[in-house]
Amino acid sequence: MLRHAASRLASRVQCGAAVPALASRALSSGSSFATTRTFSEADVAQFVRLTGDSNPLHAPGDQAIVPGVLAASLFPALFAGEWPGSVYRAQTLDFLRPVPVAETVTATIVVTKVTSARRRGDFVECDTSVVLDDGAAAVAG
């Protein structure tokens, strides 16, 4: 279900770690990690080709914007980079502002809860955000 709700900035995501010992040692409530990224016109063009998202808002030019899902793809990339073997299970997202092509954004994940599931690894709940250079939230979930 798609919706635009600027008033709700925080929701939860559950991710399962494939290697319980790795996740339990490294993850705790309050842990955070971040990355920055500048999406180019070429990045957006490749995303459009792969997904078929031909919305004119993503066409090259001065006003081109990054597809919201492309900006949000920084979250599972962060998990994979920080905790290889983790499984990104679910996410609820709010797309609050457009991300202009060629603007640097910062994606941040803050762990809010870690629950151990002995056979399946640890599950974590997180607050996530993609923030523009001016500090405004573009994506939250």
Disulfide bonds with the S-S distance in Angstrom:
none
